[in-house]
Amino acid sequence: MSDEQRLIDSLRAIARHPAARGLADDAAVLPSPLGRDLVLTHDMLVEGVHYLAGDPPGDVAWKLLAVNLSDLAAKGAEPIGVLMGYGLTGRPGWDDEFIAGLARALDHFGVPLLGGDTVAQPHGDARVLGLTAIGQVAPGGAPDRRGAQAGDLLVLTGPVGDAGIGLAMARGEITGPRRLLKAYRLPMPRLAEGRALAPLAHAMADVSDGLLIDAGRIAAASGLAVTIDLDAVPLSDEARGFGEDRAARLAAVTAGDDYQLIAAVPLDRRAAAERNGVVVGRFESGTGLRLVDRTGPVPLPATLGYEHRAG
């Protein structure tokens, strides 16, 4: 068990409000007297962990906003505002570029900055950034990660693996199409797809840490098993240029930062769901994650996706 999971398990004992959803979901959902449920989420970015020190500050700002909006997308929510926490590390030029990039991102998504906090960090420390996103959805309209049912189809909104290749490009390890670098630095939250899939889905989440690990989290939270067809997982044309054999596909389904959505959709809603995604698996009675391709069962990789660990 990772240190992150151990901490979350400890916090569950004190996160007793129903809106917390047992800390098993992407966001909290709080009923509002105004006739819409509020959806609340908070994600952090740490230099050297979630972005590279050499990434453009404006791109880091975009990513900070986008990853939080992705959690709202996973609940089918409409964003209504954000609050930001910002660590100052004595680099005013970096700060200026970040704020300019944040302004562009806020304008692009039509989301207002409502407030937040700043804190001074020791000069030279890895910068820590946080953002809380607030959204709204019709009462009862936010799918719960715990809600998948046996027989549900696993629907994925688009290709995965692009950001993993883009990260390797950003590190200077490989060269490739610029669109893959943008997939890593400038992710696009699937807000429209989330609003379309939410009324159809029993459960939904975004693919932030990798398709395998995030699908497995829905299954575990719902008390089910999930089987994923490796051959059914879509890859972009640019990613296919790096290969589409089993090894390439395993790399794609364990890479993070794609921010596609996955949804557990009943069989009788398949046609509607496929307007916004592709079926890549199925939830079943039992426990655990199973991987197959055209040849039969595929051994699970040692690492299913990204998890925070000590050190």
C-alpha distance (Angstrom), angle and dihedral (degrees) to the residues before:
residue distance angle dihedral
M1 . . .
S2 3.81 . .
D3 3.80 122.4 .
E4 3.80 87.9 -115.3
Q5 3.80 92.9 55.9
R6 3.79 91.9 44.6
L7 3.81 90.7 54.0
I8 3.81 93.1 46.9
D9 3.80 90.5 50.0
S10 3.82 89.3 53.3
L11 3.80 92.2 48.7
R12 3.81 92.0 52.9
A13 3.79 88.8 72.9
I14 3.82 91.0 64.3
A15 3.83 100.0 32.6
R16 3.79 92.1 82.3
H17 3.82 101.1 146.0
P18 3.83 112.4 108.9
A19 3.81 89.6 -127.7
A20 3.81 89.2 66.9
R21 3.83 90.1 65.0
G22 3.78 89.7 -145.7
L23 3.83 89.8 -64.9
A24 3.81 85.8 -80.9
D25 3.80 96.8 114.9
D26 3.80 139.7 69.2
A27 3.80 93.0 -110.3
A28 3.78 145.0 7.2
V29 3.80 117.6 -104.2
L30 3.79 115.8 -151.4
P31 3.82 121.8 -173.5
S32 3.80 110.6 -127.1
P33 3.82 129.8 -152.6
L34 3.82 86.5 -135.7
G35 3.80 91.9 76.6
R36 3.82 98.6 -102.8
D37 3.79 129.3 85.5
L38 3.81 114.2 -118.3
V39 3.82 116.4 -131.5
L40 3.81 114.7 -155.8
T41 3.79 127.8 -172.2
H42 3.80 137.3 164.7
D43 3.79 127.7 -163.8
M44 3.80 131.0 174.4
L45 3.79 133.8 -151.3
V46 3.79 121.1 -154.0
E47 3.80 122.6 -166.6
G48 3.77 110.5 -111.4
V49 3.81 92.0 17.6
H50 3.81 106.9 56.1
Y51 3.79 99.0 13.1
L52 3.79 136.6 18.1
A53 3.78 122.1 -105.5
G54 3.81 88.5 -121.5
D55 3.80 96.2 52.2
P56 3.83 112.2 117.1
P57 3.83 110.0 -96.3
G58 3.80 92.1 -130.0
D59 3.79 89.9 55.4
V60 3.80 90.6 50.0
A61 3.81 88.7 54.3
W62 3.80 91.0 50.8
K63 3.80 90.9 49.6
L64 3.80 92.9 49.0
L65 3.79 90.4 55.8
A66 3.80 95.9 38.5
V67 3.80 97.4 52.5
N68 3.79 90.7 53.1
L69 3.79 93.1 46.2
S70 3.80 87.0 51.4
D71 3.81 89.3 62.0
L72 3.82 88.5 53.2
A73 3.81 89.2 48.6
A74 3.81 88.7 54.9
K75 3.80 88.1 60.9
G76 3.81 94.9 44.3
A77 3.80 89.1 -114.2
E78 3.80 131.6 154.9
P79 3.84 111.5 -131.0
I80 3.80 115.5 -120.4
G81 3.82 103.1 172.2
V82 3.81 149.3 -30.3
L83 3.82 139.8 -133.2
M84 3.81 119.9 -153.4
G85 3.80 134.3 -153.0
Y86 3.81 113.1 -159.5
G87 3.79 131.5 -168.4
L88 3.81 115.1 -147.2
T89 3.81 112.5 -149.3
G90 3.80 101.3 174.5
R91 3.82 98.2 -91.1
P92 3.84 105.6 116.5
G93 3.81 93.3 172.5
W94 3.81 90.0 57.3
D95 3.81 89.3 47.7
D96 3.82 91.8 53.1
E97 3.80 93.0 51.2
F98 3.79 90.9 46.5
I99 3.82 92.9 52.7
A100 3.79 91.7 48.4
G101 3.81 89.8 51.3
L102 3.80 91.5 46.6
A103 3.80 90.3 52.9
R104 3.82 90.3 53.0
A105 3.81 91.9 48.5
L106 3.81 93.8 47.6
D107 3.80 90.3 49.7
H108 3.81 92.2 47.3
F109 3.79 93.5 53.7
G110 3.80 95.3 34.6
V111 3.81 93.1 -124.8
P112 3.83 124.1 142.1
L113 3.80 125.1 -134.3
L114 3.82 104.7 -129.1
G115 3.81 102.4 -179.0
G116 3.80 142.2 -73.9
D117 3.79 137.9 164.1
T118 3.80 142.0 -78.7
V119 3.79 127.6 -146.9
A120 3.80 132.6 -173.3
Q121 3.81 115.2 -119.9
P122 3.80 125.4 -165.7
H123 3.81 109.7 -83.8
G124 3.77 110.5 -94.9
D125 3.79 95.5 21.3
A126 3.79 120.0 131.9
R127 3.79 105.7 -89.1
V128 3.83 117.0 -112.2
L129 3.81 119.9 -153.6
G130 3.79 129.2 -179.3
L131 3.77 135.0 -177.2
T132 3.79 133.7 -173.4
A133 3.79 115.7 -155.1
I134 3.79 122.7 -160.7
G135 3.78 122.8 -159.0
Q136 3.77 140.3 166.8
V137 3.77 134.5 -136.3
A138 3.80 137.1 172.6
P139 3.82 112.6 -79.9
G140 3.79 109.0 -77.2
G141 3.79 90.5 3.1
A142 3.82 99.9 117.3
P143 3.84 110.7 93.9
D144 3.79 113.4 -129.6
R145 3.80 118.4 -132.3
R146 3.81 86.3 -134.7
G147 3.80 93.5 58.6
A148 3.82 105.0 82.6
Q149 3.81 115.7 124.9
A150 3.81 132.1 -152.5
G151 3.80 108.7 -89.5
D152 3.81 94.4 29.0
L153 3.78 116.7 136.2
L154 3.80 120.5 -123.5
V155 3.81 107.1 -127.2
L156 3.83 122.3 -167.0
T157 3.80 119.9 -163.9
G158 3.81 98.5 -145.0
P159 3.80 150.3 -32.3
V160 3.79 121.9 -29.5
G161 3.78 130.2 -160.0
D162 3.81 98.2 51.5
A163 3.80 94.9 106.2
G164 3.80 91.7 48.6
I165 3.79 90.2 57.3
G166 3.81 89.5 43.2
L167 3.80 90.5 55.0
A168 3.80 90.5 53.3
M169 3.81 87.7 51.0
A170 3.81 91.7 49.7
R171 3.80 89.2 52.1
G172 3.80 90.2 52.8
E173 3.79 92.7 -116.8
I174 3.81 96.0 121.8
T175 3.80 140.1 3.8
G176 3.78 124.8 -128.0
P177 3.81 146.9 134.4
R178 3.80 114.8 -31.4
R179 3.81 90.5 -127.7
L180 3.80 89.5 70.0
L181 3.81 91.3 52.8
K182 3.81 88.2 51.0
A183 3.80 89.8 50.7
Y184 3.80 88.1 61.9
R185 3.80 98.9 39.9
L186 3.83 101.2 33.5
P187 3.81 108.5 33.5
M188 3.79 118.6 -175.6
P189 3.82 117.5 -136.7
R190 3.82 110.6 -137.3
L191 3.80 95.6 -128.1
A192 3.82 97.0 151.4
E193 3.80 92.6 45.9
G194 3.79 89.8 48.8
R195 3.78 92.7 54.1
A196 3.82 90.2 47.9
L197 3.82 95.8 47.4
A198 3.82 99.6 40.1
P199 3.84 95.4 78.0
L200 3.83 89.4 50.4
A201 3.80 100.1 43.5
H202 3.79 133.1 87.4
A203 3.83 89.2 -163.5
M204 3.79 136.2 4.6
A205 3.81 139.7 -178.2
D206 3.77 139.3 163.6
V207 3.80 124.7 -107.4
S208 3.78 99.8 -118.4
D209 3.81 101.2 136.2
G210 3.82 100.3 29.8
L211 3.79 136.7 -59.6
L212 3.80 95.5 -100.4
I213 3.78 97.3 48.4
D214 3.81 94.7 41.4
A215 3.82 94.1 47.5
G216 3.79 88.2 47.2
R217 3.81 89.4 53.9
I218 3.81 91.6 55.9
A219 3.80 89.8 48.9
A220 3.81 93.5 47.9
A221 3.81 93.5 45.9
S222 3.82 89.6 49.7
G223 3.81 95.1 45.0
L224 3.80 92.9 -116.0
A225 3.79 143.5 113.4
V226 3.80 122.9 -117.1
T227 3.80 130.3 -153.5
I228 3.82 119.8 -159.7
D229 3.81 124.5 -162.3
L230 3.79 105.0 -140.6
D231 3.81 92.3 -160.5
A232 3.82 91.6 55.1
V233 3.81 94.4 56.7
P234 3.82 108.3 104.8
L235 3.80 121.5 -125.4
S236 3.79 124.3 -166.3
D237 3.79 120.1 -113.7
E238 3.81 89.2 -111.5
A239 3.80 92.5 52.1
R240 3.80 91.2 48.3
G241 3.78 86.7 61.4
F242 3.81 86.7 70.5
G243 3.81 92.1 50.5
E244 3.78 139.9 -74.9
D245 3.79 101.9 -145.8
R246 3.79 122.6 117.8
A247 3.81 93.3 -82.4
A248 3.81 92.4 51.8
R249 3.79 91.6 47.6
L250 3.80 92.4 48.6
A251 3.80 88.6 51.9
A252 3.81 89.6 51.3
V253 3.81 96.3 49.8
T254 3.81 92.9 48.3
A255 3.82 96.9 44.6
G256 3.79 118.5 101.1
D257 3.79 135.9 -146.8
D258 3.82 97.1 57.0
Y259 3.84 95.1 116.9
Q260 3.77 94.8 -158.7
L261 3.81 114.7 145.3
I262 3.78 128.2 -115.0
A263 3.79 122.3 -159.2
A264 3.80 137.5 -174.2
V265 3.80 103.5 -133.9
P266 3.82 127.7 179.4
L267 3.79 116.0 -114.5
D268 3.81 94.2 -113.3
R269 3.83 90.1 59.9
R270 3.79 94.9 51.2
A271 3.80 97.0 109.1
A272 3.80 92.4 51.7
A273 3.80 92.6 45.8
E274 3.81 92.6 50.0
R275 3.80 89.8 63.8
N276 3.80 85.4 74.6
G277 3.79 103.9 26.4
V278 3.78 150.6 -1.5
V279 3.80 130.1 -97.7
V280 3.81 110.4 -112.9
G281 3.79 102.8 163.0
R282 3.78 150.7 -16.4
F283 3.79 138.7 -110.8
E284 3.80 116.0 -128.1
S285 3.78 141.0 175.5
G286 3.76 112.6 -79.2
T287 3.78 133.3 45.2
G288 3.77 138.8 -75.7
L289 3.79 139.8 34.5
R290 3.80 124.8 -70.2
L291 3.80 126.1 -169.9
V292 3.81 125.7 -159.9
D293 3.80 139.3 169.4
R294 3.80 135.1 -179.3
T295 3.81 90.9 -68.2
G296 3.81 95.4 52.4
P297 3.82 133.6 -103.4
V298 3.82 116.9 13.9
P299 3.83 119.6 -152.2
L300 3.77 111.1 -115.2
P301 3.81 114.5 -110.5
A302 3.78 118.2 -111.9
T303 3.82 89.8 -111.5
L304 3.82 119.2 42.6
G305 3.79 95.5 -170.9
Y306 3.78 143.8 -51.9
E307 3.81 120.7 -31.1
H308 3.79 129.5 167.5
R309 3.79 112.7 -114.3
A310 3.77 133.1 179.2
G311 3.78 114.1 -89.9
